[in-house]
Amino acid sequence: MPNAGGRAGFSTVRVPASSANLGPGFDALGLALEIFLECRFRPAAELSIRACGRDADRISSSDDNLIWQTALAVASDVGRTLPPIELEIQNDIPIGKGLGSSAAALTAGVVIADCVLGLGWDAHRILDEAAYIEGHPDNVAACVLGSIVASAIDAEGIARAVRLDLPPSFAVGVVVPDFILPTSEARAVLPVSYTRQDAIFNVQRSALLIAALATGSVEVFPAALEDRMHQPYRAPLVPGLSEILTLRAPGLLGCTLSGAGPSILVFHERGHGEVCSLAADEFARHGVSAEVLFPAIAHEGFTLTA
């Protein structure tokens, strides 16, 4: 794709991938990864969308494109008409693998609408709009703010989020299997309600995980990553997940399903990246091939270059 810097009128929005839930933090915790969706755009006489990069064949070039549809939704929310745009998409985020590809597209759409319409929104207003459209804030909060984010929607529908940095002694790897798990399918297997015991179990571990991420404590792992709200129900959809969640090794803090899956997020002590291959090996034992990625934590959320 041509460099936008030499093309008149183009702006560029760059949005990181994200991993949500982080074990017990269902629909509340997320982290941003240095795997990016990049969109170059400018007003045009008619809508034009081109995509390249990873899974480009799964990105629509028609007016049902998620980025464009999100931008239209923002315009409708503020009572404005969005002019057609020329949109060039460079995608590096695996699609349908639990790494926030739709949240990145949605965030990009909100930023594009804000820019084209001259709304002048700050990051928190963009987060509010993205969370409102998405329905939950965990992935989009990481896309907007970067790093690790705890988030919630308050009684007035406003997104509240707190960002913290991964301790320097911690690192993450991502194990990406070679099949797609639609989020709608992964959500359909979840129960309508939970027992008090399971709710308490997750509240305790979510609190433990946040405290450990804030202080760098390793003693509370892998217990801090345990979950009873989503992973047990999704295990039948991801071959090997049950075994992966119980993996133990020196330097391995623990494994969790990334978002709705099927990718696995591996927390480990820095310098022990080799433990990520244990999850890939478990996938292989279940007849699934997988690649191991070592993205850095994206300390910034989206960036916009005019």
Secondary structure, 3 states (H helix, E strand, C coil): CCCHHHCCCCEEEEEEEEEECCCCCCCCEEEEEEEEEEEEEEECCCCEEEEEECCHHHCCCCCCCHHHHHHHHHHHHCCCCCCCEEEEEEECCCCCCCCCHHHHHHHHHHHHHHHHHCCCCCHHHHHHHHHHHHCCCHHHHHHHHCCEEEEEECCCCCEEEEEECCCCCEEEEEEEECCCCCHHHHHHCCCCCCCHHHHHHHHHHHHHHHHHHHHCCCCCCCHHHCCCCCHHHHHHHCCCHHHHHCCCCCCEEEEEECCCCCCEEEEEECCCHHHHHHHHHHHHHCCCCEEEECCCECCCCCEEEC
